[in-house]
């Protein structure tokens, strides 16, 4: 639309110049002005007309190129597995065309954004067919008949086609028709505490590169800000599928200076201008400190200078008892409406309002901890929810550094999916440089030493909030005690599935299906996340890995009357189904977002009665098993497994379910993070983790590997 507007303006400008040219010539003739005077004016007007014509041609070319590239990037033939020769020829032609328009060399963030296609609205018939197939294994035959009837009614009703048409129309003026709805309904209007429900955590490398806490924190902060400065300059390499198809990079803007503000009935995300902010907030032993890391002219402080600032923080904090302090951070773990009320009262006090503003606008919230942990379980739990005092769960990312140098991050999920935050985290961990003793170097590119204001403590006025603090700390204690998390390393990584010529992700998914069935003797609806960042403002779509094949497999593998060849065949069919579903989901052709969009429209249009498809049991089914693969190796830098994060995790969606995150780092290494709630007597993370390990062993034995 902007290109069209500019084109009209230039066309109008050309018309005005022509009229001006004619008018000036006629005036000159009437006044008897000499040709020598008129000719320069004619030359100037001719040059300007040529300039405008050339500019208009460039605008038309840009507009046409933009539409052609969007069309090419929206093509699914390369992605959705086809063995036909005609399709193969088309794919080769498509590949050459993409190379011709975009080139082979990766570009920085922002370069591809205008070329990204809009998120498509799937075909209604295809979605309903896929929906029925996905819910059949988790319903009784009677329940399935009810669902099938509801789907048939919706398919043939005027309501179904009307809602589909309105959704199509929305997709014409919204580049991503689900983005706003997803942000508001799934995150900002959710009233539960973000801790355990929205926030997720990222872990360190397997070994810390330095035992010195402050050097580690300074180095990570340096890398953190350098990534942000590169993003501002458009120099963060765009993540590309198959080293060719660009991902949407809009989410990078939420990595820094971003906060979720509690409100009624809806929270809001505020992203502050990073060019105007010069500080980070450092937490130490219950106290908050504002620490400047930029000069007044905008020059970034060197890691050595940052370390000096952090040394002052540690000295100022002393060796006090953390649990004797206010514990004001616990407010951010409250249910959102309660936190909104408390924050409003806090802001009524100018002292507290200034502190909240400092936290909201800060580059990063950094927790310098006094604890250290020997086991992955304890380290994961500490990163996930802390001790109730030492987190500010509203910040988009919190950097946590323990006393022995190990680190991690806690991320607020609302604006940041793991594929976005993971790119920053990977950059921070893979660009660390220390001297032989593990200290930061004297100088690094893009930074300098300068005299900065010393850190100063942010002192809250909480005299009128003692009862609120008591409630908040009790709430955090309850949440922490309910959290059941285990982190463990599997016996093998991607290498075994690859030897069997099977998708590692599909292999792991079927292992979890087997583990769950063995533990509970039932099949449940399972969620696996797929990225839709091939599209503008794309986030995620749901993969539904449960199928008739996966059900047959989990029942057959422990049945001695079923041949091993048949079991292997069922295993492969289940994975083929899961892989095909994943590919379709990544191209915006999943079930969940489409049905959600139709449901939102039905509610918004006040349909009464609601179509039965939305009141049927199948539509209300929860994702008892929620799973996600942690991404690695985002760009083509010098990545290697030894400097990779060992993953991270998230909370279970359901009270009686599991949240399972897994990261296959290489052929030998695979980590699982399994979370459940202790408040549910039917779940046990350790027991389910052991079931996963046993299933990994048994599936490997099935293939004789």
C-alpha positions in Angstrom: 0.0 0.0 0.0 2.9 2.4 0.8 4.5 1.7 -2.6 1.2 2.4 -4.4 0.7 5.7 -2.5 4.2 6.8 -3.3 3.6 5.9 -7.0 0.5 8.0 -7.1 2.3 10.9 -5.5 5.1 10.7 -8.1 2.6 10.5 -10.9 0.9 13.6 -9.6 4.2 15.3 -9.3 5.0 14.5 -12.9 1.7 15.9 -14.0 2.3 19.1 -12.0 5.8 19.5 -13.6 4.3 19.1 -17.1 1.7 21.7 -16.3 4.4 23.9 -14.9 6.5 23.4 -18.0 3.6 24.4 -20.4 2.6 27.3 -18.3 6.1 28.7 -18.1 6.6 28.4 -21.8 3.3 30.1 -22.6 4.0 32.8 -20.1 7.5 33.3 -21.6 5.9 33.7 -25.1 3.3 36.1 -23.9 5.9 38.2 -22.1 8.4 38.0 -25.0 11.1 36.5 -22.9 14.2 35.5 -24.9 14.8 31.8 -25.7 18.2 32.0 -23.9 16.2 32.6 -20.7 13.6 29.9 -21.3 16.0 27.1 -22.3 17.6 26.6 -18.9 14.2 26.3 -17.3 13.2 23.7 -19.9 16.4 21.8 -19.3 15.8 21.7 -15.5 12.2 20.6 -15.9 13.2 17.9 -18.3 15.9 16.6 -15.9 13.4 16.6 -13.0 10.8 14.7 -15.2 13.5 12.1 -16.0 14.3 11.7 -12.4 10.7 11.2 -11.4 10.1 8.8 -14.3 13.2 6.8 -13.2 12.0 6.8 -9.6 8.6 5.6 -10.6 10.1 2.8 -12.6 12.1 1.7 -9.6 9.0 1.8 -7.4 7.1 -0.3 -9.9 10.0 -2.8 -10.0 10.2 -2.9 -6.2 6.4 -3.5 -6.0 6.5 -6.3 -8.6 9.7 -7.9 -7.1 8.1 -7.8 -3.7 5.0 -9.7 -4.9 6.9 -12.2 -7.0 9.3 -13.1 -4.0 6.3 -13.4 -1.7 4.7 -15.8 -4.2 7.9 -17.8 -4.4 8.3 -18.0 -0.6 4.7 -19.0 -0.2 5.3 -22.0 -2.5 4.9 -25.3 -0.6 6.1 -27.8 -3.2 9.7 -27.9 -1.9 8.6 -28.5 1.6 5.7 -31.0 1.5 7.4 -34.1 0.3 6.4 -35.1 -3.2 8.1 -37.8 -5.3 6.7 -36.8 -8.7 9.1 -35.9 -11.5 7.0 -32.8 -12.5 7.1 -31.6 -8.9 10.9 -32.2 -8.8 11.3 -30.0 -12.0 9.1 -27.3 -10.5 11.2 -27.4 -7.3 14.4 -26.9 -9.2 12.9 -24.0 -11.1 11.6 -22.5 -7.8 15.0 -22.9 -6.2 16.8 -21.1 -9.0 14.2 -18.3 -9.0 14.7 -17.8 -5.2 18.4 -17.6 -5.6 18.0 -15.1 -8.5 15.9 -12.8 -6.4 17.4 -13.2 -2.9 20.9 -14.5 -3.6 22.8 -17.2 -1.7 24.5 -14.9 0.9 22.5 -14.5 4.1 21.4 -11.0 5.0 20.9 -9.3 8.3 17.7 -9.0 10.3 15.1 -6.8 8.6 16.3 -7.3 5.1 13.8 -10.0 4.2 10.8 -8.7 6.1 8.9 -7.1 3.2 9.3 -10.3 1.2 7.8 -12.7 3.8 4.4 -14.1 2.7 1.3 -13.6 4.7 0.2 -16.4 7.0 -2.3 -18.5 4.9 -5.8 -19.6 6.0 -6.0 -23.3 5.4 -8.7 -25.0 3.4 -11.6 -25.7 5.7 -12.2 -29.2 4.3 -8.6 -30.2 4.8 -8.6 -28.8 8.4 -11.7 -30.7 9.4 -10.5 -33.9 7.9 -7.2 -33.6 9.7 -8.9 -32.7 12.9 -11.1 -35.8 12.9 -8.1 -38.0 12.3 -6.1 -36.4 15.1 -8.8 -36.8 17.8 -10.0 -40.3 16.9 -7.2 -42.1 18.8 -8.0 -40.2 22.1 -11.8 -40.6 22.0 -14.1 -43.5 22.7 -16.1 -44.7 19.7 -19.2 -43.0 21.0 -17.4 -39.7 21.6 -15.9 -39.9 18.2 -19.3 -40.4 16.6 -20.5 -37.2 18.3 -17.5 -35.3 17.1 -17.9 -36.6 13.6 -21.5 -35.5 13.6 -20.6 -32.0 14.9 -17.8 -31.7 12.2 -20.2 -32.8 9.4 -22.8 -30.2 10.5 -20.2 -27.5 10.6 -18.8 -28.4 7.2 -22.2 -28.3 5.5 -23.7 -25.3 7.5 -23.8 -21.7 6.5 -22.0 -20.8 9.7 -18.9 -22.8 8.7 -18.5 -21.2 5.3 -19.4 -17.8 6.6 -16.7 -18.0 9.3 -14.2 -19.3 6.8 -15.0 -16.4 4.5 -14.6 -13.8 7.2 -11.3 -15.3 8.2 -10.1 -15.2 4.6 -11.1 -11.5 4.4 -9.2 -10.8 7.6 -6.1 -12.4 6.1 -6.3 -9.9 3.2 -5.7 -6.9 5.4 -3.7 -8.6 8.2 -0.4 -10.0 7.2 -0.7 -12.5 10.0 -4.4 -13.0 10.8 -3.8 -14.9 14.1 -0.9 -12.8 15.6 -3.0 -10.2 17.6 -5.5 -12.8 18.8 -2.8 -15.2 19.8 -0.9 -12.5 21.9 -4.0 -11.2 23.6 -6.0 -14.4 24.2 -3.3 -16.9 24.9 -1.0 -14.7 26.9 -2.1 -11.2 27.9 -5.6 -12.1 29.0 -4.4 -15.1 31.0 -4.9 -14.4 34.7 -2.7 -17.1 36.1 0.8 -16.3 37.5 3.4 -16.2 34.7 5.8 -18.3 36.8 5.4 -22.0 35.9 2.6 -21.1 33.4 4.2 -18.7 30.9 7.9 -18.3 31.8 10.5 -20.8 30.6 14.2 -21.2 31.4 17.4 -21.8 29.5 20.4 -23.7 30.9 24.1 -23.1 30.5 26.7 -25.2 28.7 27.6 -28.5 30.3 30.7 -26.9 31.8 31.2 -23.3 32.7 34.1 -21.6 30.9 35.1 -19.7 34.0 34.5 -20.2 37.7 34.5 -16.4 38.3 30.9 -15.2 38.7 31.5 -11.5 38.0 33.7 -12.1 34.9 31.0 -14.5 33.6 28.3 -12.0 34.2 30.3 -9.1 32.6 31.1 -11.2 29.5 27.5 -12.3 29.0 26.2 -8.8 29.4 28.7 -7.6 26.8 27.6 -10.3 24.3 24.0 -9.5 25.2 24.3 -5.8 24.4 26.5 -6.5 21.3 23.7 -8.6 19.9 21.3 -5.8 20.5 23.5 -3.3 18.8 23.9 -5.6 15.8 20.2 -6.0 15.7 19.7 -2.2 15.7 22.1 -2.0 12.7 20.5 -4.8 10.9 23.5 -7.1 11.2 22.1 -10.1 13.1 22.2 -12.9 10.6 18.7 -14.0 9.5 17.9 -17.6 10.5 17.1 -19.5 7.2 15.4 -22.8 6.6 17.6 -25.1 4.4 20.0 -22.1 4.3 17.7 -20.5 1.8 14.2 -19.5 3.2 14.3 -16.6 5.6 12.5 -16.6 9.0 10.6 -13.6 10.3 12.9 -11.7 12.6 10.4 -9.2 14.1 10.5 -10.9 17.5 14.1 -9.8 18.1 12.8 -6.4 19.1 11.4 -7.8 22.3 14.7 -9.3 23.5 15.8 -6.1 25.3 14.2 -3.3 27.3 10.9 -5.1 27.3 8.4 -5.8 30.1 5.0 -7.3 30.6 2.8 -4.8 32.7 0.0 -6.4 34.7 -3.5 -5.0 34.0 -7.2 -5.6 34.1 -8.7 -7.4 32.2 -5.5 -7.6 30.1 -1.8 -7.2 30.5 0.3 -5.2 28.0 3.8 -5.6 26.5 5.9 -2.5 26.6 9.1 -2.3 24.5 11.2 0.7 25.5 13.6 2.4 23.1 17.0 0.9 23.7 18.8 4.0 22.4 17.5 6.0 25.4 18.4 3.6 28.1 21.9 3.1 29.7 21.4 0.8 32.6 20.7 -2.7 33.8 19.1 -3.8 37.1 21.3 -6.1 39.2 19.7 -8.1 42.0 21.9 -9.3 44.9 20.8 -10.8 48.3 17.3 -9.2 48.2 18.5 -5.8 47.0 18.1 -4.0 43.6 20.8 -1.9 42.1 20.8 0.4 39.0 24.0 0.0 37.1 25.1 2.2 34.2 26.8 0.3 31.3 26.7 3.1 28.7 28.4 6.5 28.7 26.2 9.7 28.3 27.3 9.7 24.6 26.1 6.1 24.1 29.4 4.4 24.2 29.2 0.8 25.6 31.3 -0.2 28.6 33.9 -2.9 28.2 33.5 -6.2 30.1 36.3 -5.1 32.4 34.4 -2.0 33.3 31.2 -3.9 33.8 33.0 -6.3 36.1 34.2 -3.3 38.1 30.6 -2.1 38.5 29.4 -5.5 39.6 32.2 -5.7 42.1 30.8 -2.6 43.7 27.3 -4.1 43.8 28.7 -7.2 45.6 30.5 -5.0 48.1 27.5 -2.8 48.7 25.2 -5.9 49.2 27.5 -7.4 51.8 26.7 -10.8 53.3 23.2 -10.2 54.6 20.3 -12.7 54.9 18.3 -12.6 51.6 15.2 -13.8 53.3 15.2 -11.0 55.8 14.7 -8.5 53.0 11.3 -7.3 51.6 11.0 -10.0 48.9 9.3 -7.5 46.6 10.1 -9.6 43.5 7.5 -12.1 44.7 4.8 -9.7 43.6 5.6 -10.6 40.0 4.6 -14.2 40.7 1.1 -13.3 41.8 -2.0 -13.9 39.7 -2.1 -11.1 37.2 -5.1 -9.2 38.5 -3.8 -9.2 42.1 -0.4 -8.0 40.8 -2.1 -5.3 38.8 -3.9 -4.0 41.9 -0.6 -4.1 43.9 1.4 -2.4 41.2 -1.2 0.4 40.9 -0.8 1.1 44.5 3.0 0.9 44.3 2.9 3.5 41.5 1.0 5.9 43.7 4.2 6.4 45.6 6.8 8.4 43.7 9.7 6.5 45.1 8.3 3.1 44.1 7.1 4.5 40.7 10.6 5.6 39.9 12.0 2.1 40.8 9.4 0.3 38.7 10.2 2.6 35.8 13.9 1.8 36.2 13.2 -2.0 36.1 10.8 -1.7 33.2 13.2 0.3 31.0 16.4 -1.6 31.9 18.4 -3.4 29.3 18.4 -6.6 31.4 17.5 -7.8 34.9 20.6 -9.6 36.2 20.6 -11.8 39.3 24.0 -12.4 41.0 23.3 -15.4 43.1 25.1 -16.6 46.2 24.1 -20.3 45.6 25.6 -23.0 43.4 24.2 -26.4 42.6 25.7 -29.8 41.9 22.9 -31.4 40.0 21.1 -30.5 36.8 17.7 -31.0 38.6 18.5 -28.4 41.3 20.1 -26.0 38.8 17.0 -26.2 36.5 14.6 -25.6 39.3 16.5 -22.6 40.5 16.5 -21.1 37.0 12.8 -21.8 36.6 11.4 -20.2 39.7 14.2 -19.1 42.0 13.7 -19.0 45.7 10.6 -16.7 45.7 12.7 -13.5 46.2 15.2 -13.3 43.4 13.3 -13.0 40.1 11.4 -10.3 38.3 9.1 -12.5 36.1 7.7 -9.6 34.1 11.0 -8.9 32.3 11.3 -10.4 28.9 14.6 -12.1 29.8 16.4 -12.4 33.2 20.1 -13.3 33.2 21.0 -15.5 36.2 24.6 -16.1 37.2 25.5 -18.4 40.1 28.4 -18.2 42.5 30.4 -20.9 40.7 30.1 -19.2 37.3 27.2 -21.3 35.9 24.5 -19.3 34.4 21.0 -19.5 32.9 18.1 -17.4 31.8 14.4 -17.0 32.6 12.2 -15.8 29.7 8.7 -14.4 29.7 7.0 -16.3 26.9 4.4 -13.7 25.9 6.5 -11.9 23.3 9.3 -14.4 22.9 9.2 -18.0 21.6 12.2 -20.2 22.2 13.3 -19.9 18.5 13.8 -16.1 19.1 15.3 -16.1 22.6 17.4 -19.1 21.7 19.2 -17.2 19.0 20.3 -14.6 21.5 21.2 -17.2 24.1 23.3 -19.1 21.6 25.1 -16.0 20.6 25.9 -15.1 24.2 27.3 -18.6 25.0 29.3 -19.0 21.8 31.1 -15.6 21.8 32.7 -15.7 25.3 36.4 -14.9 25.5 38.5 -15.1 28.7 42.2 -15.1 29.5 44.0 -18.2 30.8 42.8 -17.6 34.3 39.1 -17.2 33.4 39.0 -13.4 33.6 37.7 -11.0 31.0 40.3 -9.4 28.7 41.5 -5.8 28.9 39.6 -4.8 25.7 36.9 -6.0 23.3 35.7 -4.6 20.0 33.0 -2.0 20.2 33.5 -1.1 23.9 35.7 1.1 26.0 36.6 1.9 29.6 35.2 5.1 31.0 34.2 6.6 34.3 30.6 5.7 35.0 28.4 6.7 37.9 28.7 4.1 40.7 25.8 1.7 41.2 23.2 2.8 43.6 20.6 0.8 45.5 16.9 1.2 44.7 15.2 1.5 48.0 11.5 0.6 48.0 9.0 2.2 50.3 6.9 -0.8 51.4 5.5 0.2 54.7 1.9 -0.1 53.4 2.5 -3.4 51.7 3.4 -5.9 54.4 0.2 -8.0 54.1 0.6 -8.0 50.3 4.2 -9.1 50.6 3.2 -11.9 53.0 0.6 -13.1 50.5 3.0 -12.9 47.6 5.7 -14.8 49.3 3.3 -17.5 50.5 2.0 -17.7 46.9 5.6 -18.2 45.6 6.3 -20.8 48.3 3.2 -22.8 47.2 4.2 -22.6 43.5 7.8 -23.7 44.2 6.7 -26.6 46.3 4.3 -27.7 43.6 7.0 -27.7 40.9 8.3 -31.2 40.1 11.2 -31.0 37.6 13.9 -33.4 36.5 16.7 -32.9 34.0 18.6 -35.8 32.6 20.9 -36.9 29.8 19.8 -39.8 27.5 22.0 -42.7 26.6 22.3 -41.5 23.0 21.5 -38.6 20.7 20.6 -38.2 17.1 23.1 -40.7 15.8 21.0 -43.8 16.5 17.8 -42.6 14.7 20.0 -41.4 11.8 21.5 -44.9 11.5 18.0 -46.3 11.2 17.2 -43.6 8.6 14.5 -42.2 10.8 13.7 -38.6 11.9 15.3 -38.0 15.3 12.4 -35.7 16.3 9.9 -38.3 15.3 11.9 -41.0 17.1 11.8 -39.0 20.4 8.1 -38.2 20.0 7.2 -41.9 19.7 9.5 -42.7 22.6 7.4 -40.3 24.8 4.2 -41.9 23.5 5.5 -45.3 24.5 6.6 -44.0 27.9 3.3 -42.4 28.6 1.3 -45.5 27.5 3.4 -47.8 29.6 3.0 -45.6 32.7 -0.8 -44.8 32.4 -2.2 -47.4 30.0 -4.0 -44.7 28.0 -3.6 -42.4 25.0 -3.8 -38.6 25.6 -3.8 -35.6 23.3 -0.2 -34.5 22.8 1.1 -31.1 21.8 4.4 -30.5 19.9 5.3 -27.0 18.8 6.2 -26.1 15.2 7.5 -22.7 14.1 5.6 -20.7 11.5 8.3 -18.1 11.2 8.5 -18.6 7.5 5.6 -16.1 7.5 5.4 -12.5 8.6 5.0 -12.3 12.4 4.8 -16.1 12.5 5.1 -17.8 15.8 3.9 -21.4 16.3 1.5 -24.0 15.2 0.6 -27.3 16.9 1.8 -30.7 15.7 -0.5 -33.5 16.9 1.8 -36.5 16.8 -0.7 -39.0 18.1 -2.2 -41.2 15.3 -3.7 -44.6 14.7 -0.2 -45.8 13.9 1.3 -44.5 17.1 -1.5 -46.1 19.1 -0.9 -49.5 17.4 2.9 -49.2 17.9 2.7 -48.5 21.7 0.4 -51.4 22.2 2.3 -53.8 19.9 5.9 -53.3 21.1 5.3 -55.1 24.4 3.1 -57.8 22.9 5.2 -60.9 22.2 2.7 -62.2 19.7 3.4 -59.3 17.3 6.5 -59.7 15.1 9.4 -57.3 15.5 9.2 -56.4 11.8 5.5 -55.4 12.2 6.4 -53.3 15.3 9.1 -51.6 13.3 6.7 -51.0 10.5 4.2 -49.4 12.8 6.9 -47.2 14.4 8.0 -45.9 11.0 4.4 -45.2 9.9 3.8 -43.3 13.1 6.9 -41.2 12.5 6.0 -40.6 8.8 2.6 -39.3 10.0 4.2 -37.1 12.6 6.8 -35.7 10.1 4.2 -34.9 7.5 2.0 -33.2 10.0 5.1 -31.2 11.2 5.9 -30.0 7.7 2.3 -29.0 7.1 2.1 -27.2 10.4 5.3 -25.2 9.7 3.6 -24.0 6.4 0.6 -22.7 8.4 -1.6 -25.7 7.5 -2.2 -27.1 10.9 -5.5 -27.6 12.7 -5.3 -25.7 16.0 -4.7 -22.1 14.9 -7.3 -22.4 12.2 -10.0 -23.7 14.5 -9.1 -21.1 17.1 -9.5 -18.4 14.5 -13.0 -19.7 13.6 -13.9 -20.0 17.2 -12.9 -16.4 18.0 -15.0 -15.2 15.1 -18.0 -17.3 16.2 -17.8 -15.8 19.7 -17.1 -12.3 18.4 -20.1 -12.5 16.0 -22.4 -13.7 18.9 -23.5 -16.9 17.2 -26.2 -18.5 19.3 -26.2 -21.4 19.6 -22.5 -21.8 19.0 -21.7 -24.4 16.3 -21.5 -27.8 18.1 -17.9 -28.3 16.9 -16.9 -25.7 19.5 -18.9 -27.2 22.3 -18.0 -30.8 21.6 -15.7 -32.7 24.0 -13.0 -33.2 21.4 -12.6 -29.4 21.0 -12.3 -29.0 24.8 -9.7 -31.7 25.3 -6.6 -30.5 27.0 -3.0 -31.2 26.0 -2.1 -33.6 28.8 1.4 -34.1 27.3 3.0 -30.9 26.1 6.3 -31.2 24.3 8.8 -29.1 22.5 12.3 -29.5 20.9 14.8 -26.8 22.0 16.4 -25.4 18.8 20.2 -25.2 18.3 22.7 -23.9 15.8 20.8 -20.9 14.5 23.4 -19.4 12.1 26.6 -20.4 10.4 29.1 -19.3 13.1 31.7 -21.5 14.6 29.2 -23.6 16.6 30.2 -26.8 18.3 28.4 -29.1 20.9 30.8 -28.2 23.7 29.7 -24.6 23.7 26.0 -25.3 23.3 23.4 -24.8 25.9 22.1 -28.1 27.3 18.5 -26.9 26.8 15.8 -25.7 29.0 12.3 -26.3 30.0 8.7 -25.1 30.7 5.8 -25.9 32.9 3.1 -28.4 32.3 0.0 -27.0 30.7 -2.4 -29.2 32.7 -2.4 -29.9 36.4 -2.4 -33.6 35.7 0.0 -33.5 32.7 3.7 -33.1 31.8 5.7 -30.5 30.1 8.7 -32.1 28.3 11.4 -30.2 26.6 14.2 -32.0 24.8 17.4 -30.9 23.0 19.3 -33.3 20.7 22.6 -31.5 20.6 24.5 -33.9 18.4 24.7 -37.6 17.5 25.7 -38.6 21.0 24.0 -36.0 23.3 20.3 -35.5 24.1 18.9 -33.9 27.2 15.3 -34.0 28.6 13.6 -31.6 30.9 10.4 -33.1 32.4 8.0 -31.0 34.5 4.8 -31.8 36.4 2.9 -30.6 39.5 3.4 -32.3 42.9 -0.2 -31.2 43.7 -1.4 -34.0 41.3 -1.0 -37.5 42.8 -1.1 -39.1 39.4 2.1 -37.5 38.0 5.7 -38.0 38.9 8.5 -36.4 36.8 11.2 -38.8 38.0 9.0 -41.8 37.2 8.1 -40.5 33.8 11.7 -39.6 33.1 12.7 -43.2 33.9 9.9 -44.4 31.6 11.4 -42.3 28.8 14.9 -43.6 29.4 13.6 -47.2 29.3 11.6 -46.5 26.1 14.7 -45.0 24.5 16.6 -48.2 25.3 13.8 -50.5 24.0 13.3 -48.7 20.8 17.1 -48.8 20.1 17.0 -52.5 20.8 14.1 -52.9 18.4 16.3 -51.8 15.6 19.4 -53.7 16.8 21.5 -50.5 17.1 
